[in-house]
Amino acid sequence: MKLPGLLLVGILTVPACISTRQTLTPEAAKVHYVEGKMEPDCQMVEEVTVGREWFVTDERQPAKSNDDVIVRMRRLAAKKGGNLVVILENEPPNAKCSGYNGLGRIYRCADGQLAVVKAQR
């Protein structure tokens, strides 16, 4: 039985505090975003976070920059079927971790609703 080898592999694959920078997928490139506290007249899908959950891979790991938070939020929105993400918080590193953290809400908007949001920016 090779249990010690498996344990070593498991330890080596534990994600670090900061992960690699994410790039926009084709789906995420279609997701619009705004930063700030607003509640658009659209259907809210769910609230999402980046970097606030330990030992979770992909977009939930701390980001490398403010821009990386935006990319990760847009990727999460695309995965959840949203076309707008309102980024409520985009925080710089703190004492617990050297990566950026974000909080946002994913919305599904009709074209007319999305046009209103874009005009308000």
NORFENPE-V87714 format. One record per backbone hydrogen bond with DSSP energy under -1.0 kcal/mol. NH is the residue of the N-H (numbers start at 1). CO is the residue of the C=O. E is the energy in kcal/mol with one decimal. If there is no record, write none. Layout:
nh->NH co->CO e->E
nh->NH co->CO e->E
//
This chain:
nh->6 co->2 e->-1.7
nh->7 co->3 e->-2.4
nh->8 co->4 e->-2.1
nh->9 co->5 e->-2.2
nh->10 co->6 e->-2.5
nh->11 co->7 e->-2.2
nh->12 co->8 e->-2.2
nh->13 co->9 e->-1.3
nh->19 co->62 e->-1.4
nh->29 co->25 e->-1.9
nh->30 co->27 e->-1.1
nh->31 co->28 e->-1.4
nh->32 co->83 e->-2.4
nh->34 co->85 e->-1.9
nh->36 co->87 e->-2.5
nh->42 co->40 e->-2.1
nh->43 co->108 e->-1.9
nh->45 co->106 e->-3.2
nh->48 co->104 e->-2.9
nh->50 co->102 e->-2.4
nh->51 co->60 e->-1.2
nh->60 co->57 e->-1.0
nh->61 co->58 e->-1.6
nh->63 co->100 e->-2.3
nh->69 co->65 e->-1.6
nh->70 co->66 e->-1.7
nh->71 co->67 e->-2.3
nh->72 co->68 e->-2.6
nh->73 co->69 e->-2.5
nh->74 co->70 e->-2.3
nh->75 co->71 e->-2.2
nh->76 co->72 e->-2.4
nh->77 co->73 e->-2.5
nh->78 co->74 e->-2.2
nh->79 co->75 e->-2.1
nh->80 co->76 e->-1.7
nh->81 co->78 e->-1.0
nh->82 co->77 e->-2.9
nh->83 co->107 e->-2.1
nh->84 co->107 e->-1.6
nh->85 co->32 e->-1.9
nh->86 co->105 e->-2.7
nh->87 co->34 e->-3.1
nh->88 co->103 e->-1.9
nh->89 co->103 e->-2.1
nh->91 co->101 e->-2.7
nh->94 co->97 e->-1.5
nh->100 co->63 e->-3.0
nh->101 co->91 e->-1.7
nh->102 co->50 e->-2.4
nh->103 co->89 e->-2.0
nh->104 co->48 e->-2.6
nh->105 co->86 e->-2.1
nh->106 co->46 e->-3.1
nh->107 co->84 e->-3.1
nh->108 co->43 e->-3.0
nh->114 co->110 e->-2.6
nh->115 co->111 e->-2.1
nh->116 co->112 e->-1.6
nh->117 co->113 e->-1.9
nh->118 co->114 e->-2.4
nh->119 co->115 e->-1.9
nh->120 co->116 e->-1.4
//
